Amino acid sequence: MIFLAVCSGLDIRFRRLPFWFLLSGIVFGTVLEFCEDGIGGALFWNILPGLFLLLISLALPAQIGGGDGWMLMASGAIAGWEDSLLLLEGGLLVMFPVAFFWTVLQKKRKKTLPFAPFMLAAYLYKLILL
């Protein structure tokens, strides 16, 4: 959760996530997975949702930032593939109504919304209500 909170703050303020920070999250999650499950762990499955989002960001560079995919890979490496999927799905579910009203109320349509705060909201929802 601390990782998501830091990413959210950086994403809101700068609209960029430092690659070194995201990579350190992936390395930390990899070491954690190795210590818990050994070599046969589920690291690939843990980062798969983030890898999927990263590939989508390469196909749609103006709509999705690559940092979101890297952040989801790091979150998955740290928390597991179930939480990674929850972050992706929950973040999108929270973001869709906000993005809709954002575009309706806004005269210029060039602004972007940071995705990390929506993933943090989804994770907080999971912690509080599930």
N, C-alpha and C positions, 0 to 999 in steps of 0.2 A: 504494500500500500504506500509506503514511503517513496518507492521508486515511481509509482504512478502520480503521486502528489508533486514530486519534483518535476516530472515530465509535463504535468498539467501547467504548473507555473511557468515553465520555460516556453511551452507552446502558446500560452495566452500572451505572454509578454513579448516574445521575439518571433513567434510563428516558425521557429526552427528548433530542432533538437540536436544537441551536439553528438556527433557520431561516436566520439570517444566514450561518452556517458552511456549511450545505448549498447556499444560493444562491451563495456565493462559489465553491464547488466546481463548480457548473454554469457560472458565468461563466468560470472558469479553463479548464474543458474546452472551452467554446465558442470562446474565444480560441485555444486550442491547435489545435482542429480547423480554425478559419479560417486559421491560419498554415500548417498542413500541407496542407490540401486546397482552400483558397479558399472561395468562396461556394457552390459546388456540392458541398460535403462531405456527409457522412452524419450530420449532427447529429441529425436527427429519428429516424433508426434507432438511434442511440446511446442516446437517452433513452427510447425506446419501452418496453423492459421495465420501467423505473421508473415510467413513466406508467401502464402496465397495473397494477402493484402499487398505485399511488396510487389508481386508480379502484376497485380491490378494497377498499382500506382505507376508502374513502368508503361502500361498500356494507356492509362489516362493521366498523364502527368499534370494537367492543369486542375484536375478535380481532387486527386488524393496525393498527399505528400508521401515521399518515401520514408520519412522519419516515422510515420505512423506504423508502417509495416515492421520496421526495425524495433520500434517500441513494443509492438505486440509480440515479436519474436523474443525479446528480452523478458517480457512479462510471462510468456509461456515457459521459457527456460527456468524462470524462478518459481512460478506457481503451478505449472502443469498445463496440459492441453485442455482440460475441462474449464479451468479458469480463463484460459486464453480465448476459448470459444465464447464463454460468457461475456468477456470484455468486448469482443468484436460484435456479437449480436446485441448485447445490452447497450453498448455505445451507439450503435446504429439506431436502435429503437428510441433512445433518448434524443438523438440528434435530429431525426427526421422531422418531428413537429417543430423543433426550434428552427431548423433550417428553412422550413416552409414559411413560418412567420417572419423570419429574417429577410427572406427574399421578397415577401409581399410588402413589408413595411419599408423596405429600403429602396431608394431611388436608383442608386448605382448597384449594378449586379456583379461587380468585380471583386467585392470583398469575399474573404474566405473565413471559415470557422475552424478553430482548432479542434482536433478530434480527441486529444488526450483528456480534457476535462469531462467529456461525455463517457469515456471509458472509466474514469475515476468514479463518476456518478453511478455507473452500473455496478462497479465493485463495492461501493458503499451500500448500495441497495441490497446486494447479496449479503454483506456482513450484517446489516441491520434486520432485514426482513426474512432472509432465508435461513 
